[in-house]
């Protein structure tokens, strides 16, 4: 198949066989998008992820005092909603920056149908 450059770039963003990183931050494997769930099942223990199903989901992770002065990754959340796979990731890098994100195993168009929010509370203000 031959594509024009613009068509090729668009195809590469949505191709089911594009390489994506594993959803476990500690795993540096890149696998074809279409094989990601198989990779999770075959190459990881079930305990590598917090697994949940439902129409809404509250997640949490515990931050200890020493976590404010080191690089750290928390266990990934894997949520099944509407037959779709969602993931929540959280880490702190060596420079002290915190990253928390949610993503969908699907197309950009499918992701437009969902909204999420991230709120952070201290232990004494649990919501």
Secondary structure as UniProt FT lines:
FT   HELIX           5..14
FT   TURN            16..17
FT   STRAND          19..21
FT   TURN            25..26
FT   STRAND          30..32
FT   HELIX           33..35
FT   HELIX           36..43
FT   HELIX           46..48
FT   STRAND          49..53
FT   HELIX           65..69
FT   STRAND          72..73
FT   STRAND          76..81
FT   TURN            82..83
FT   STRAND          84..92
FT   TURN            94..95
FT   STRAND          98..104
FT   HELIX           108..111
FT   TURN            112..113
FT   HELIX           123..125
//
